[in-house]
Amino acid sequence: MERALGQTAALLPTLAQRRPFIKRVAGAIALWLRNAHTRRQLARLDERQLADAGISLCDREVELSKPFWRE
């Protein structure tokens, strides 16, 4: 019985899938814009500011090399 209930629950759409398509697209675009903005800010930090934030130069380069759609 538990197995049957577990399979049924797996077939139900998740909350994200139930949201209208346009809202999911808008959410993705908002995330991409935020990623691009924060990476531009990160690029402007000097070595002292990076050290204060606990970010190494290598970590910054890795983050800046990502495209805007990646987290």
C-alpha positions in Angstrom: 0.0 0.0 0.0 2.8 2.5 0.9 4.5 1.8 -2.4 1.4 2.6 -4.4 0.9 5.9 -2.4 4.5 6.8 -3.0 4.2 6.3 -6.7 1.0 8.4 -6.8 2.7 11.2 -5.0 5.6 11.1 -7.5 3.2 11.6 -10.4 1.7 14.8 -8.9 3.2 18.0 -10.4 5.5 20.0 -8.2 4.6 23.5 -7.2 7.0 24.9 -9.8 5.3 23.0 -12.5 1.8 24.2 -11.5 2.8 27.9 -11.8 1.8 29.4 -15.1 4.4 29.3 -17.8 4.7 33.1 -18.0 5.5 33.3 -14.3 8.2 30.7 -14.6 9.8 32.6 -17.5 9.6 35.9 -15.7 11.2 34.3 -12.6 14.0 32.9 -14.8 14.7 36.2 -16.4 14.7 38.0 -13.0 17.3 35.4 -11.7 19.4 35.9 -14.8 19.4 39.7 -14.4 20.3 39.4 -10.7 23.2 37.0 -11.7 24.5 39.4 -14.3 24.2 42.4 -11.9 26.0 40.7 -9.0 28.8 39.5 -11.3 29.3 43.0 -12.6 29.6 44.2 -9.0 32.0 41.4 -8.2 34.2 42.3 -11.1 34.6 45.9 -9.7 35.9 44.8 -6.3 39.6 45.3 -5.7 41.8 42.8 -3.8 41.3 44.3 -0.4 37.5 44.3 -0.8 37.6 40.7 -2.0 39.7 39.7 1.0 37.2 41.5 3.3 34.4 39.4 1.8 36.5 36.2 2.1 36.7 35.7 -1.7 39.9 34.7 -3.4 41.0 36.0 -6.8 40.6 32.4 -8.1 37.1 32.2 -6.8 36.2 35.5 -8.4 37.6 34.4 -11.8 35.6 31.2 -11.6 32.4 33.1 -10.8 33.0 35.7 -13.5 33.6 33.0 -16.1 30.1 31.6 -15.7 27.4 32.7 -18.2 24.6 34.8 -16.7 22.1 31.9 -16.7 24.2 29.7 -14.4 24.1 30.0 -10.7 
